[in-house]
Amino acid sequence: MRSLNFKNKWVLVTGASSGLGQEMALQLASKEGANLIITARRADRLEQLRAELVKNAGVQVKIIVADISTNADVDRIIKESTEGQELYAAILNAGITYFGEHKKITDADFDRLIQTNVTGVVRMATQLVKYFEENGREGGVMTVTSMATLYPVPYQALYSGSKAFITNFMLALSQELTNKDLSLTVFAPSGIETEMTQDEKFGGLKKWLMPVSQAALEGIQSLKFRKLFYIPGALNRNGSRFMKLLPRRFILSTMAKTYRKSLGLPH
Ligand SMILES: NC(=O)c1ccc[n+]([C@@H]2O[C@H](COP(=O)([O-])OP(=O)(O)OC[C@H]3O[C@@H](n4cnc5c(N)ncnc54)[C@H](OP(=O)(O)O)[C@@H]3O)[C@@H](O)[C@H]2O)c1
């Protein structure tokens, strides 16, 4: 399968109003010459990004203001992304976390996380795969999960579970494709410097964060070169290999200790 070439092709990026999604949109336009469909809830941020992309990269940009925690908005994103232009690739990046003791999560936060990270992403991926399977054209769909997929993070238990769900779903689905020119990619970063990790609660953990520009670059490359599962950062990839040699209980309790400290909980 040849690598993807985004030049003058339409690429959908969810969660493009900040962080990794915004940076991937910027790099897709400036380095790859892609036309973009950018979506998120904050319209002002998307307008700002569109103006920057059009001015600096000279690409075409379409905005869809939508909340992926609702089925109606997910369906609208897919409809508007696949009608009026030919969609070439999609990066399902939007996501949220809950950082703290799981017993303290509210019902509203619980529902919001599952609907955003799981239901919304699975619904979108399902419709996108159907689109490419039916038209038989070249393309790629990438979901942004997390290294928490492999090494669940205590005090982000629901988040870890949601990302593992998407990883397993995508890996399994990748083997059902009949369109040989379509690839599915799971991009699984460790911590990144974005709004998600701005919270004071991340305190001492902030020194481990990867610059968002590097994460975005590696994300685009993994989609472009049709990686099935990719962890950005050599340190993270090597660390992941090493961690496979350690007992799971030891890894989990060490992480729990670090996170308890960061959250100011007794340790
Ligand atoms: N930062 C990290 O350490 C890290 C590590 C591993 C994986 N990740 C993953 O990377 C992805 C991007 O996160 P980030 O770090 O860039 O965080 P971020 O800066 O908080 O960006 C999250 C994006 O998702 C959008 N979003 C959230 N809820 C949404 C909803 N209901 N509907 C539509 N859009 C929604 C936000 O836009 P609006 O608020 O405007 O809707 C925003 O554009 C996430 O999937 C995250 O889990 C992050």
PDBQT file of the ligand as one rigid body, heavy atoms in Angstrom, charges set to zero:
ROOT
HETATM    1  N1  LIG A 301      -2.387  16.044  26.338  1.00  0.00    +0.000 N 
HETATM    2  C1  LIG A 301      -2.003  14.830  26.620  1.00  0.00    +0.000 C 
HETATM    3  O1  LIG A 301      -1.180  14.598  27.513  1.00  0.00    +0.000 OA
HETATM    4  C2  LIG A 301      -2.517  13.663  25.809  1.00  0.00    +0.000 A 
HETATM    5  C3  LIG A 301      -1.846  12.440  25.895  1.00  0.00    +0.000 A 
HETATM    6  C4  LIG A 301      -2.314  11.356  25.152  1.00  0.00    +0.000 A 
HETATM    7  C5  LIG A 301      -3.422  11.495  24.339  1.00  0.00    +0.000 A 
HETATM    8  N2  LIG A 301      -4.058  12.702  24.286  1.00  0.00    +0.000 N 
HETATM    9  C6  LIG A 301      -5.249  12.801  23.432  1.00  0.00    +0.000 C 
HETATM   10  O2  LIG A 301      -5.026  13.785  22.450  1.00  0.00    +0.000 OA
HETATM   11  C7  LIG A 301      -6.284  14.290  21.997  1.00  0.00    +0.000 C 
HETATM   12  C8  LIG A 301      -6.203  15.805  21.936  1.00  0.00    +0.000 C 
HETATM   13  O3  LIG A 301      -6.098  16.311  23.255  1.00  0.00    +0.000 OA
HETATM   14  P1  LIG A 301      -5.216  17.589  23.634  1.00  0.00    +0.000 P 
HETATM   15  O4  LIG A 301      -4.159  17.130  24.541  1.00  0.00    +0.000 OA
HETATM   16  O5  LIG A 301      -4.867  18.328  22.427  1.00  0.00    +0.000 OA
HETATM   17  O6  LIG A 301      -6.278  18.372  24.529  1.00  0.00    +0.000 OA
HETATM   18  P2  LIG A 301      -7.022  19.763  24.333  1.00  0.00    +0.000 P 
HETATM   19  O7  LIG A 301      -6.063  20.845  24.039  1.00  0.00    +0.000 OA
HETATM   20  O8  LIG A 301      -7.890  19.881  25.533  1.00  0.00    +0.000 OA
HETATM   21  O9  LIG A 301      -7.906  19.538  23.028  1.00  0.00    +0.000 OA
HETATM   22  C9  LIG A 301      -9.061  18.754  23.030  1.00  0.00    +0.000 C 
HETATM   23  C10 LIG A 301      -9.853  19.075  21.782  1.00  0.00    +0.000 C 
HETATM   24  O10 LIG A 301     -11.022  18.250  21.779  1.00  0.00    +0.000 OA
HETATM   25  C11 LIG A 301     -12.157  19.077  21.535  1.00  0.00    +0.000 C 
HETATM   26  N3  LIG A 301     -13.333  18.532  22.192  1.00  0.00    +0.000 N 
HETATM   27  C12 LIG A 301     -13.464  18.168  23.490  1.00  0.00    +0.000 A 
HETATM   28  N4  LIG A 301     -14.719  17.752  23.733  1.00  0.00    +0.000 NA
HETATM   29  C13 LIG A 301     -15.390  17.872  22.563  1.00  0.00    +0.000 A 
HETATM   30  C14 LIG A 301     -16.729  17.630  22.183  1.00  0.00    +0.000 A 
HETATM   31  N5  LIG A 301     -17.650  17.162  23.046  1.00  0.00    +0.000 N 
HETATM   32  N6  LIG A 301     -17.088  17.859  20.907  1.00  0.00    +0.000 NA
HETATM   33  C15 LIG A 301     -16.188  18.335  20.017  1.00  0.00    +0.000 A 
HETATM   34  N7  LIG A 301     -14.905  18.586  20.317  1.00  0.00    +0.000 NA
HETATM   35  C16 LIG A 301     -14.523  18.367  21.585  1.00  0.00    +0.000 A 
HETATM   36  C17 LIG A 301     -11.775  20.443  22.108  1.00  0.00    +0.000 C 
HETATM   37  O11 LIG A 301     -12.491  21.479  21.442  1.00  0.00    +0.000 OA
HETATM   38  P3  LIG A 301     -13.716  22.321  22.038  1.00  0.00    +0.000 P 
HETATM   39  O12 LIG A 301     -13.506  22.442  23.513  1.00  0.00    +0.000 OA
HETATM   40  O13 LIG A 301     -13.623  23.619  21.306  1.00  0.00    +0.000 OA
HETATM   41  O14 LIG A 301     -14.911  21.530  21.671  1.00  0.00    +0.000 OA
HETATM   42  C18 LIG A 301     -10.312  20.524  21.743  1.00  0.00    +0.000 C 
HETATM   43  O15 LIG A 301     -10.170  21.019  20.438  1.00  0.00    +0.000 OA
HETATM   44  C19 LIG A 301      -7.332  13.761  22.978  1.00  0.00    +0.000 C 
HETATM   45  O16 LIG A 301      -8.011  12.673  22.409  1.00  0.00    +0.000 OA
HETATM   46  C20 LIG A 301      -6.493  13.288  24.153  1.00  0.00    +0.000 C 
HETATM   47  O17 LIG A 301      -7.116  12.274  24.883  1.00  0.00    +0.000 OA
HETATM   48  C21 LIG A 301      -3.636  13.789  24.981  1.00  0.00    +0.000 A 
ENDROOT
TORSDOF 0
